[in-house]
Amino acid sequence: MAIIYREDKKIFQLNTAQTTYLIGLSPEGYVGHIYYGRRLKKEGNNYLLRMKEAPCTPSVNQREKSSFLDRFPMEYPTGGVGDYRESCLDVRGESGSTGCEVFFKSYQITKGKPGLPGLPASFGEPEQVETLEIVCEDDILNLRAVLSYSVFEKYDVITRSVRIENIGEQHLKLEKVYSACLDMDNKDFEMLTLTGSWARERSIQRGRIRYGKQLVSSRRGESSHQEHPFLALVAPDTTQEQGEVYAMNFVYSGNFLAQAELAQFGNVRMVMGIHSEDFCWNLRPGEVFQAPEAVLIYSSEGLGKMTRCFHDFYREHLIRSPYKYGKRPVLINNWEATYFDFNSEKLLDIAREAKKAGIEMLVMDDGWFGKRNFDDNSLGDWFVNEEKITSGLADLVEKVNEIGLAFGIWFEPEMISPDSELYRKHPEWAIQIQGRTPTQCRAQYVLDLSRPEVVDYAYQCVADILHSAPIAYVKWDMNRQLCDIGSSYLNKEAQGELLHRYMLGVYEMQERLVQEFPDLLLENCSGGGARFDPGMLYYSPQIWCSDDVDALERLRIQEGTALIYPLATMGAHVGDCPNHVVGRNTPFETRGHVALAGTFGYELDITKIAQEERDQIPGQVELYHKYHALMQEGDYYRIASWSMEKPYDCWEVAAKDGKEALVTFVQVLAQPNMQSRKIYLHGLAEEADYMLEGTEEIYRGEELMKCGFLIPSEKGDMKSCLYHFICCGGES
C-alpha cells in the first residue's frame, strides 16, 4: 500500500517508489509535517515534531500556545491565532475577525484519484494512485478543510490540494486559500525559480535562502512571462546528478504565489497557491471552494531526477490529448512570414512551396477576421474577412488540403478590441472598473469570463469556425495581462472572485473544445510563453514556448522550460534571419537542431528564403520524423548549459530501454587554441555496445558514461551537431 495510517502513533505514511512523506497528529489534533525524503524501509516516528520540547503542546502548556504554534511544522497552517509565519488559509467570519484554527476530525484512504470540479488536475487509475483525505474542522466558524494527498508511487510524485466547505450558517469570506505547504528544517537551502520577460521566458535563477520571505508570483491574471508557478529548494551541492531537491509546480494558469520563508528557529516554510491579493471568495452556507492542485517531487539524485519525474508524470497523468505520443504534423505558420499582410493567394503560395519541402500543415495566424489589418481592431468579431480570404474560409481550406497540407488557424477568444462590432454592442463585456477609463494593452481589453453569456459567446465563435471547414489545429492565444479588475456582472461583494472566475471560464471553454473536437490539435499560447504551465497542458499537448525563435535565445528558454516540462510540449520553430526579435543571424542547420528539441515547425516565408536554406528543409523534416518518438518518450538529460556560462550547450535524450540516444551539441562561442570537448552521456546500458551513426566507431555504454565522449572543436559561433548512438550488441 502506498498510504498507511498507524493509529497507535497517529501517523500517516505516504510511500512512493523512492520517497516517504510522514504526517503526524498532535494530541489536540494539529496536523504536523514530520518528514519528506528518501524512502524509509520501516515505519516512521513522530519525535521530529518536537512536541516534548518546550513550550510543549497546548494540552500540556496552554499558557504558551502561541509559542507552540509559531514553531510547530504545520501541514496546513491557518492565520490569526498565533502562528506568525505565512498562513495557507485566512477566513473572515461575519463578526469581521479573521482567526481560523482547524483540527483533525477524520480521514479516508481510497484507490484512484477524484477530479477537481472545473479545474485541470492529474488523473490515474485505481491501480496507479492512492488518495488520502484528511478532514479538519474549525468548530467556531463551522468550516471544514479537506486536505487531499494523491500518491503516484511509480513516478515519485505526490499531488496536494484542499477543499474548503462551509458547514455552518454564517457567510464566510475566504481571503487566502493556498494549495500546499512544506514545513522543514533548513539544510542551507538554495531557492531555484524560473524568471524572465516577454521573449526571454523561464531563465533559471538560483540563490541562497535568507531569513524572511522570498517568493515568485504573478498578479497579471496569467502565470506570466515574468515569473513561473514553480519553486524548488535545493541543497548547496545539488547538480544535475546529485543533491536533494524539494520541488512544487502549480497546476493553475492564473495568479499564483510560490514562497519560501526562513523563520527565526531555522525552519523553512514553503507554500504555493492562488495569490491572495485581489482574491476574496464568498463561501455561503453549504458552499464549497476547491483550490487547484500542486505537484510535489522530492529527488535525492539531483535536478536531473526531478526533471525526469516531472516529464514522465505529466506525460502519463496530466496530458490527455491523442497527440500525447502521436506524430504531430510539421507546420509552417505565416505570422513572421506576412504578419497582417496576406490574402488567400499568398497563403496558397506558401502552402505550395511548403508541400515541396515536406511540410505537412499550413497555419493561418492573426489577421483573417473582422477588419483586421493591424492589431488595433476586430478582436471579438470572429467572422472571416473576405477581402483577404476572398472565396471564404471553407474554400481556402479545401485548396490547402488539395495541395496536400492540413490546415490550422489562430484565435484569441478571451479578448475584445475597443474598435470592434462586439464592443460597440456590449461594452459591459470588457473587464473594467466602473467610471475609470480601462487600460489598453496591445490596443485591446479582456473579456469578462465571469459572465456565462460571454463564455458561451466566445466558445461558440470558435466552434462555429471549426464546424465550417476541416480545421485540424488551433493556436489559442492570449496577448495581454489583466488589470482594472472589475466586473459589472458581479456584485460589489463578489469582485474579489473575478480573477479566479476568469480562469474557470477559460478552463470551461477549453474543456468544451477538446470534448466537442476530440481529434483537434490544440496549442496554447499567451504572447509567447506567458501561460506555459501545467494547467494549460491538461487541455493542450503543446504550448508555444516563446515569441523569440532565435536559436541562441531559445537555448536558454528551452533549457528552463525542459527543467519541468517534456520536450514534446514545447512549441519550437525554425525562424527567419535576421531574427525578427533580436536581429541575429544563426546558421539554418543550428536553427533546425534547436527546434528539434520541441514540437518542430517553421516560422518564415518559405517563398523568400535563400535556396540553400530551402534545400535543407526536407532533411530537417526527415530528422523530425526519425527522432519524434525518441523525443516524445525518452529520458532527457542536461549535459552542459550555455546559460550557466559554458561556451557550449548540450543535452541528450535516451530511450528508456537504453537502445539509442541522441545528443545535441551547440558550440555557442568558438574559442581559439582549444582541444576537443569531453561530455558524459547518461541512460545507456553499461554492458552494451553503441555505434555512432554515420561512422564505424563502436563505444561501450559504460565508456560513454564514465570516461566520456570527445566532440571536436570547430571554427564558428552557433555551430551544432547531432550525435546518434545506436545499440549494436551486448546487453541493453
C-alpha positions in Angstrom: 0.0 0.0 0.0 1.2 3.5 -0.8 -0.7 5.1 2.1 -0.8 3.7 5.6 -2.3 5.1 8.8 -0.8 3.9 12.1 -3.4 4.5 14.8 -1.1 3.8 17.7 1.3 6.6 16.6 -1.2 8.9 14.9 1.0 8.9 11.8 0.1 8.8 8.1 2.9 7.4 5.9 2.9 8.0 2.2 5.3 5.9 0.2 6.4 6.2 -3.4 9.0 4.0 -5.1 11.9 6.1 -3.7 10.3 8.6 -1.2 8.4 8.7 2.0 6.2 11.5 3.3 5.1 11.5 7.0 2.2 13.4 8.6 1.6 13.3 12.4 -1.2 14.4 14.7 -0.7 16.2 18.0 -2.9 15.3 21.0 -5.0 18.4 20.2 -5.5 17.4 16.6 -3.0 19.7 14.9 -1.8 18.1 11.6 2.0 18.3 11.5 4.7 17.6 8.9 7.2 15.1 10.1 9.4 14.1 7.1 9.7 14.1 3.3 12.7 12.5 1.7 14.3 9.2 0.8 12.0 6.2 1.3 12.0 4.7 4.8 12.3 0.9 5.0 10.2 0.8 8.1 7.5 2.8 9.7 8.3 6.4 10.8 8.0 8.0 14.2 6.7 11.4 15.4 9.7 12.6 17.5 10.6 15.1 14.8 7.5 17.1 15.7 9.4 18.2 18.9 6.2 18.0 20.9 8.1 17.1 24.1 10.4 20.2 23.8 9.4 23.5 25.4 7.0 25.1 25.1 5.3 21.6 24.5 1.9 21.2 23.1 -1.1 23.3 24.3 -2.6 20.3 26.1 0.5 20.4 28.3 1.2 24.1 28.3 -1.8 26.2 27.3 -0.2 29.5 28.5 2.4 29.2 25.7 0.1 28.2 22.9 1.3 31.0 20.6 4.9 30.0 21.1 4.0 26.4 20.1 2.1 27.5 17.0 4.9 29.7 15.9 7.3 26.8 15.6 5.2 23.7 15.0 5.7 22.3 11.5 2.1 22.6 10.1 0.8 20.6 7.2 -1.8 23.4 6.5 -1.3 26.5 8.7 -4.1 28.9 9.3 -4.0 32.6 10.2 -4.9 34.8 13.1 -4.4 32.5 16.1 -0.7 32.7 16.9 1.4 31.3 14.0 3.1 34.4 12.6 4.7 32.6 9.6 2.9 32.6 6.3 -0.6 31.0 6.6 -2.3 28.9 3.9 -5.9 29.8 4.9 -7.3 33.1 6.0 -11.1 33.3 6.7 -13.1 36.3 7.7 -16.3 35.5 9.6 -19.5 37.6 9.9 -18.0 39.2 13.1 -15.3 40.7 10.9 -12.4 38.8 12.6 -10.0 36.6 10.6 -8.9 34.0 13.1 -9.2 30.4 11.9 -7.9 27.1 13.5 -8.6 23.7 12.1 -8.2 20.4 13.9 -8.2 16.8 12.7 -11.6 15.1 12.6 -11.3 12.0 10.3 -9.6 10.6 7.3 -10.2 8.4 4.3 -7.9 6.4 2.1 -9.1 5.4 -1.4 -7.8 3.9 -4.6 -7.7 6.2 -7.5 -8.0 10.0 -7.6 -11.1 12.1 -7.9 -11.1 15.0 -10.4 -11.3 18.7 -9.2 -14.5 20.2 -10.5 -13.9 22.9 -13.1 -10.1 22.7 -12.7 -7.3 20.9 -14.6 -5.8 18.2 -12.5 -3.8 15.0 -12.7 -5.6 11.7 -13.1 -4.9 8.0 -12.6 -6.5 4.6 -12.5 -7.1 2.9 -9.1 -4.0 0.6 -9.6 -1.8 3.7 -10.3 -2.7 6.1 -7.5 -4.0 6.2 -3.9 -5.6 9.3 -2.3 -5.6 10.3 1.3 -8.1 12.9 2.5 -7.5 14.4 6.0 -10.7 16.1 7.2 -10.1 19.1 9.6 -12.6 21.4 11.1 -12.9 24.8 12.8 -15.8 24.3 15.3 -16.2 28.1 15.8 -16.5 29.0 12.1 -18.2 25.7 11.3 -15.7 25.3 8.4 -14.2 22.1 7.1 -10.8 21.9 5.3 -10.3 18.6 3.4 -6.5 18.1 2.8 -6.0 15.9 -0.2 -2.8 13.9 -1.0 -2.6 11.7 -4.1 0.4 9.3 -4.2 1.6 8.2 -7.6 4.0 5.6 -6.4 5.7 4.7 -9.7 6.6 8.4 -10.5 7.7 9.6 -7.0 5.0 12.2 -7.2 2.6 13.4 -4.5 -0.1 15.9 -5.5 -1.8 18.1 -3.0 -5.0 20.2 -3.0 -7.5 21.4 -0.4 -11.3 21.7 -0.4 -13.0 24.3 1.9 -16.6 23.6 2.9 -18.9 25.9 4.8 -20.8 23.5 7.1 -22.4 26.2 9.3 -24.9 29.0 9.0 -22.8 32.2 8.7 -21.5 33.8 5.5 -17.7 33.3 5.3 -15.1 35.1 3.2 -12.0 33.2 2.1 -9.3 35.8 1.8 -6.5 33.3 1.2 -6.6 29.6 0.2 -3.2 28.1 -0.7 -2.9 24.5 -2.0 0.2 23.2 -0.4 2.7 23.7 2.4 6.0 22.1 3.4 7.5 22.9 6.8 11.1 21.7 7.2 14.3 22.3 9.0 16.7 24.4 6.8 19.5 22.5 5.2 21.3 25.6 3.9 18.8 25.5 1.1 19.1 27.5 -2.1 16.0 28.6 -3.9 15.6 27.7 -7.6 13.0 29.5 -9.7 12.3 30.4 -13.3 12.1 34.1 -14.3 12.1 36.3 -17.4 10.0 38.6 -19.6 8.4 38.6 -23.0 10.8 36.9 -25.5 13.1 35.6 -22.7 10.9 33.4 -20.6 11.9 30.9 -17.9 15.6 31.6 -17.2 16.9 29.5 -14.3 17.6 31.6 -11.2 19.2 30.1 -8.1 20.3 31.7 -4.8 20.7 31.0 -1.1 17.6 31.3 1.2 17.9 34.3 3.6 15.8 35.0 6.7 12.4 36.3 5.8 10.2 35.6 2.8 11.5 35.1 -0.7 8.9 34.5 -3.4 7.9 34.4 -7.1 4.4 35.4 -8.0 2.0 36.7 -10.6 -0.8 39.2 -10.3 -1.2 39.6 -14.1 -4.2 37.2 -14.4 -1.9 34.6 -16.0 1.0 32.5 -14.8 3.1 35.1 -16.8 6.3 35.7 -18.7 8.0 37.2 -15.7 7.7 34.5 -13.1 6.6 30.9 -13.1 4.4 28.8 -10.8 7.4 26.6 -9.8 9.7 26.6 -6.8 12.4 24.2 -5.7 14.5 24.2 -2.6 17.9 22.5 -3.3 20.9 21.6 -1.2 24.0 23.7 -1.9 25.8 20.8 -3.5 22.9 20.0 -5.9 23.8 19.4 -9.5 22.1 17.5 -12.3 23.3 14.2 -10.9 23.4 14.7 -7.1 21.9 16.5 -4.2 18.5 17.0 -2.6 15.6 18.7 -4.3 12.2 19.6 -3.0 10.0 20.9 -5.9 6.5 22.2 -6.3 4.7 23.0 -9.5 1.2 24.6 -9.6 -1.5 23.2 -11.9 -3.1 26.6 -12.5 -2.8 29.3 -15.1 -3.8 32.5 -13.3 -2.4 34.5 -10.3 -0.2 32.5 -8.1 2.3 32.7 -5.2 5.3 30.4 -4.6 7.2 31.3 -1.5 10.0 30.1 0.9 10.2 31.6 4.3 13.2 31.1 6.6 11.9 31.7 10.1 13.5 32.5 13.5 14.2 28.9 14.6 15.9 27.9 11.4 12.9 26.2 9.7 11.7 26.8 6.2 8.0 27.1 5.2 7.4 26.5 1.5 3.9 27.4 0.3 2.1 27.5 -3.1 -1.3 28.6 -4.2 -3.6 31.3 -5.7 -2.2 34.7 -4.9 -4.2 36.2 -2.1 -4.1 39.8 -3.4 -7.2 40.7 -5.4 -8.7 37.4 -4.1 -11.7 37.1 -1.8 -14.2 34.3 -2.2 -17.7 34.3 -0.7 -18.5 31.0 0.9 -22.1 30.8 1.9 -23.7 28.1 4.0 -23.4 24.7 2.2 -21.0 26.0 -0.4 -17.6 24.5 -1.3 -14.4 26.1 -2.7 -11.9 23.8 -4.4 -8.3 25.0 -4.6 -6.1 24.0 -7.5 -3.5 21.2 -7.4 0.2 21.4 -6.6 2.6 18.7 -7.7 5.4 17.8 -5.2 8.6 15.9 -6.1 11.5 15.0 -3.9 14.8 13.9 -5.5 17.9 12.7 -3.7 19.6 12.4 -7.1 19.8 16.0 -8.2 17.8 18.1 -10.7 18.0 15.6 -13.5 16.0 13.0 -11.5 13.4 15.7 -10.6 13.1 16.7 -14.3 12.6 13.1 -15.5 9.9 12.6 -12.7 8.0 15.7 -13.9 8.3 14.7 -17.5 7.1 11.1 -17.0 4.3 12.2 -14.7 3.0 14.9 -17.0 3.1 12.7 -20.0 1.2 9.9 -18.3 -1.1 11.6 -15.8 -1.8 15.2 -16.9 -1.8 15.4 -20.7 -4.9 13.8 -22.2 -4.6 14.6 -25.9 -4.5 11.8 -28.5 -1.3 13.6 -29.8 0.5 12.9 -26.5 2.6 10.2 -28.2 1.2 10.6 -31.7 3.3 12.1 -34.5 2.4 15.8 -34.9 2.3 17.5 -38.2 5.3 19.6 -39.2 3.7 23.0 -39.7 4.5 26.4 -41.2 2.9 29.5 -39.6 2.5 32.6 -41.6 2.9 35.1 -38.7 6.6 36.1 -39.2 6.2 35.4 -42.9 3.5 38.0 -43.6 2.2 39.5 -40.3 -1.2 41.1 -41.3 -0.3 41.5 -45.0 -1.7 38.4 -46.6 -4.5 37.1 -48.7 -5.7 33.7 -50.0 -3.2 33.6 -52.8 -0.2 34.5 -50.6 -1.2 31.7 -48.2 -1.6 29.2 -51.1 1.9 30.2 -52.5 3.4 29.4 -49.1 1.4 26.1 -49.0 2.7 25.0 -52.4 6.3 25.7 -51.5 5.9 24.1 -48.1 4.5 20.9 -49.7 7.5 20.6 -51.9 9.7 20.7 -48.9 7.8 18.0 -47.0 6.0 20.4 -44.6 2.6 19.0 -43.6 0.4 21.8 -42.3 -0.3 25.5 -43.0 -1.4 27.6 -40.0 -3.1 30.9 -40.8 -2.3 33.3 -37.9 -3.7 36.7 -36.8 -5.4 38.9 -39.4 -8.0 36.6 -41.1 -11.2 38.0 -39.4 -13.3 41.2 -39.0 -11.4 44.2 -40.4 -8.1 43.1 -39.0 -5.3 44.7 -40.9 -3.4 45.7 -37.8 -3.6 44.7 -34.1 -5.8 47.6 -33.1 -9.3 46.3 -34.0 -11.7 43.4 -34.5 -11.0 41.1 -31.6 -14.3 39.5 -30.8 -15.6 39.8 -34.4 -14.9 36.2 -35.4 -16.2 36.3 -38.9 -14.0 35.8 -42.0 -12.5 38.9 -43.7 -13.4 38.1 -47.3 -11.3 41.0 -48.6 -8.4 38.8 -47.6 -9.9 35.3 -47.7 -11.6 36.1 -51.0 -13.6 32.9 -51.6 -14.3 32.1 -48.0 -12.6 30.0 -45.4 -14.1 26.7 -46.5 -12.7 27.2 -50.0 -9.3 28.2 -48.7 -9.1 25.2 -46.5 -10.2 22.9 -49.4 -7.5 24.3 -51.7 -4.8 23.9 -49.0 -6.0 20.3 -48.5 -5.8 19.7 -52.2 -2.2 20.8 -52.2 -1.7 18.1 -49.6 -1.4 20.1 -46.4 -3.7 20.1 -43.3 -5.0 23.5 -42.2 -4.7 25.3 -38.8 -6.0 28.6 -37.6 -5.2 31.2 -34.9 -7.8 32.6 -32.3 -7.7 35.0 -29.4 -11.1 34.2 -27.9 -10.5 35.9 -24.5 -10.0 39.4 -25.9 -12.1 42.3 -27.2 -11.0 45.3 -29.2 -12.4 48.7 -28.4 -12.7 49.1 -32.2 -15.0 46.1 -32.8 -18.6 45.4 -33.5 -18.7 43.3 -30.4 -17.5 46.1 -28.1 -19.9 48.6 -29.7 -22.7 46.2 -28.9 -21.5 45.0 -25.5 -19.0 47.4 -23.8 -20.0 45.9 -20.5 -18.5 42.6 -21.6 -15.0 44.0 -21.0 -13.3 43.7 -17.7 -13.2 47.3 -16.3 -13.7 49.4 -13.2 -16.9 51.5 -13.5 -16.1 55.2 -14.0 -12.5 54.6 -14.9 -11.1 54.5 -18.4 -9.8 51.0 -18.9 -6.1 50.4 -19.5 -5.4 49.2 -23.0 -2.5 46.8 -23.9 -1.9 45.9 -27.5 -5.0 48.1 -28.1 -7.3 45.6 -26.5 -9.3 44.8 -23.5 -10.1 41.4 -21.8 -13.5 39.8 -21.9 -15.2 39.3 -18.6 -15.3 35.5 -18.5 -17.1 35.5 -15.1 -20.2 36.1 -17.3 -21.7 32.8 -18.5 -23.1 34.5 -21.7 -19.6 35.8 -22.5 -18.1 32.3 -22.1 -20.9 30.9 -24.3 -20.3 33.6 -27.0 -16.6 33.3 -27.1 -16.7 29.5 -27.2 -19.4 29.4 -29.9 -17.4 31.7 -32.1 -14.5 29.2 -32.1 -16.8 26.2 -32.5 -18.7 27.7 -35.5 -15.4 28.4 -37.4 -14.2 24.8 -36.7 -17.5 23.4 -37.9 -17.3 25.4 -41.1 -14.3 23.7 -42.5 -11.9 20.7 -41.9 -9.5 22.5 -39.5 -7.0 20.2 -37.8 -5.2 22.6 -35.4 -6.0 25.7 -33.3 -3.5 28.1 -31.8 -5.3 29.7 -28.8 -3.6 32.9 -28.0 -3.9 35.5 -25.1 -1.8 38.6 -25.7 -2.2 40.8 -22.7 -2.3 40.7 -18.9 -5.4 41.6 -16.8 -5.8 44.8 -14.9 -8.7 47.2 -14.0 -10.1 44.2 -12.1 -13.8 44.9 -12.1 -17.0 43.3 -13.4 -20.4 44.9 -13.9 -21.8 41.3 -13.7 -20.6 40.5 -10.2 -21.9 42.5 -7.2 -19.6 44.5 -5.0 -19.2 41.6 -2.5 -18.0 39.3 -5.3 -15.4 41.5 -7.1 -12.6 39.5 -5.4 -13.8 36.4 -7.2 -13.3 37.8 -10.7 -9.8 36.6 -11.4 -10.4 33.1 -10.4 -13.8 33.0 -12.1 -12.0 34.3 -15.2 -9.7 31.2 -15.1 -12.6 28.9 -14.6 -14.2 30.4 -17.7 -11.0 29.8 -19.7 -10.9 26.2 -18.5 -14.6 25.7 -19.3 -14.1 26.9 -22.9 -11.1 24.7 -23.4 -12.8 21.6 -21.9 -15.8 22.1 -24.2 -13.4 22.5 -27.1 -11.5 19.2 -26.5 -14.7 17.4 -25.9 -16.5 18.6 -29.0 -13.4 18.3 -31.2 -11.5 15.3 -29.7 -9.2 15.0 -32.7 -8.2 18.6 -32.8 -4.5 19.5 -32.1 -4.7 22.4 -29.7 -1.7 24.6 -29.0 -2.0 27.2 -26.2 -0.1 30.5 -26.4 0.0 33.7 -24.5 2.0 36.3 -26.2 4.5 33.6 -26.5 5.1 31.7 -23.2 3.1 33.7 -20.6 0.8 30.7 -19.9 3.2 27.8 -20.2 2.0 25.9 -17.1 0.6 22.5 -16.1 -3.0 23.9 -16.2 -2.8 24.5 -19.9 -1.1 21.1 -20.5 -4.3 19.5 -19.3 -6.1 20.8 -22.4 -3.3 21.0 -25.0 -0.3 18.7 -25.5 1.9 21.6 -26.6 2.3 25.3 -25.7 4.1 28.0 -27.7 7.3 28.4 -25.8 8.2 31.9 -26.7 7.7 34.5 -29.4 11.5 34.6 -29.7 12.6 31.8 -32.1 16.2 33.0 -32.3 18.3 29.8 -31.9 20.6 31.3 -29.3 17.9 32.7 -27.1 15.9 29.5 -27.4 18.8 27.6 -25.8 18.2 29.4 -22.5 14.4 29.4 -22.9 14.1 25.8 -23.7 16.6 24.7 -21.0 14.5 26.4 -18.3 11.2 25.0 -19.8 12.6 21.5 -20.1 13.6 21.6 -16.4 10.0 20.8 -15.7 8.1 20.1 -18.9 8.5 17.3 -21.5 10.3 18.3 -24.8 7.3 17.5 -26.9 5.2 20.1 -25.0 7.5 23.0 -26.2 6.3 24.8 -29.3 9.5 25.4 -31.2 10.0 26.6 -34.8 12.8 27.4 -37.2 12.6 31.1 -37.7 13.9 33.6 -40.3 17.1 35.5 -40.2 17.9 38.2 -39.2 15.8 37.1 -36.3 12.7 39.4 -36.0 13.2 39.9 -32.3 16.9 40.3 -31.8 18.2 40.8 -35.3 20.7 38.0 -35.0 21.9 35.6 -37.8 22.4 32.0 -36.9 23.0 29.0 -39.2 19.9 27.4 -40.7 21.2 24.0 -39.6 21.5 25.1 -36.0 18.0 26.6 -36.0 16.8 23.2 -37.1 18.7 21.3 -34.4 17.4 23.6 -31.6 13.8 23.4 -32.8 14.1 19.6 -33.0 14.1 19.7 -29.2 10.4 20.8 -29.3 7.3 20.3 -31.5 9.2 21.4 -34.7 7.9 23.6 -37.4 8.7 26.8 -39.4 8.0 30.5 -38.8 9.2 32.2 -42.0 8.2 32.9 -45.6 9.4 29.8 -47.4 8.8 31.6 -50.8 11.5 34.2 -50.0 14.3 32.4 -48.1 17.5 31.5 -49.8 17.5 28.4 -52.0 20.3 27.0 -49.8 18.1 27.2 -46.8 15.1 25.9 -48.6 17.0 22.9 -49.7 17.8 22.0 -46.1 14.1 21.8 -45.1 13.4 18.2 -46.4 16.3 16.9 -44.4 15.2 18.7 -41.3 11.7 17.3 -41.7 13.2 13.8 -42.1 15.1 14.2 -38.9 11.9 15.1 -37.1 10.2 12.0 -38.3 13.2 9.9 -37.5 13.5 11.1 -33.9 10.0 12.1 -32.9 9.2 9.0 -30.9 12.6 9.3 -29.0 12.0 13.0 -28.3 8.4 12.3 -27.1 9.1 9.3 -24.9 12.8 9.3 -24.0 14.6 10.5 -20.9 16.0 14.0 -21.0 19.5 14.7 -19.6 21.0 18.2 -19.4 24.8 17.7 -20.1 26.1 21.3 -20.4 24.5 24.7 -20.1 25.4 27.8 -22.1 23.2 29.9 -19.8 25.4 28.8 -16.9 28.4 30.4 -18.6 29.6 27.5 -20.6 30.8 28.3 -24.2 28.6 25.4 -25.4 25.2 23.9 -24.8 24.5 20.2 -24.8 21.5 17.9 -24.0 20.7 14.2 -24.5 17.6 12.2 -25.0 18.0 8.5 -24.2 15.5 5.7 -24.9 14.1 4.2 -21.8 15.2 0.8 -22.9 18.8 2.1 -23.5 18.8 1.1 -27.1 19.6 4.6 -28.5 20.5 8.1 -27.5 20.5 11.4 -29.3 23.0 14.1 -28.2 22.6 17.7 -29.4 25.7 19.9 -29.1 25.7 23.6 -29.9 29.0 25.5 -29.9 27.7 28.9 -28.9 31.1 30.7 -29.0 34.1 29.4 -30.8 37.4 29.7 -28.8 40.9 29.8 -30.1 43.5 27.2 -29.4 41.1 24.7 -27.7 41.2 21.0 -27.7 38.1 18.8 -28.1 35.2 19.0 -25.6 34.5 16.0 -23.3 31.0 15.2 -22.5 29.5 12.4 -20.4 26.4 10.5 -21.6 23.6 9.1 -19.5 20.9 6.5 -19.6 22.8 3.8 -21.6 23.3 0.2 -20.7 26.8 -0.2 -19.3 27.4 -3.6 -20.9 26.0 -2.7 -24.3 28.0 -1.6 -27.4 26.9 1.5 -29.3 27.7 2.6 -32.8 27.8 6.3 -33.6 25.6 6.7 -36.6 27.4 7.8 -39.8 30.7 6.2 -38.6 32.0 2.8 -37.9 33.0 3.8 -34.3 31.9 1.4 -31.5 31.7 2.5 -27.9 30.9 0.6 -24.7 28.0 2.1 -22.7 30.0 2.5 -19.6 32.8 4.1 -21.6 30.5 6.8 -22.9 29.0 7.4 -19.4 32.1 7.1 -17.2 35.0 8.0 -19.5 33.2 10.4 -21.8 32.9 11.2 -25.5 35.0 13.8 -27.4 33.4 16.5 -29.6 35.9 18.2 -31.9 36.5 21.9 -31.6 35.3 23.8 -34.7 35.6 27.4 -36.0 32.5 29.5 -36.0 29.8 30.5 -33.5 26.5 28.8 -33.2 27.7 25.6 -34.9 25.7 22.5 -33.9 25.8 18.7 -34.4 23.6 15.7 -33.7 25.2 12.5 -32.4 23.0 9.4 -32.6 24.2 6.4 -30.7 22.6 3.0 -31.5 22.9 -0.2 -29.5 24.6 -2.8 -31.7 25.4 -5.6 -29.3 25.8 -6.6 -25.7 23.0 -6.1 -23.1 20.7 -3.2 -23.4 
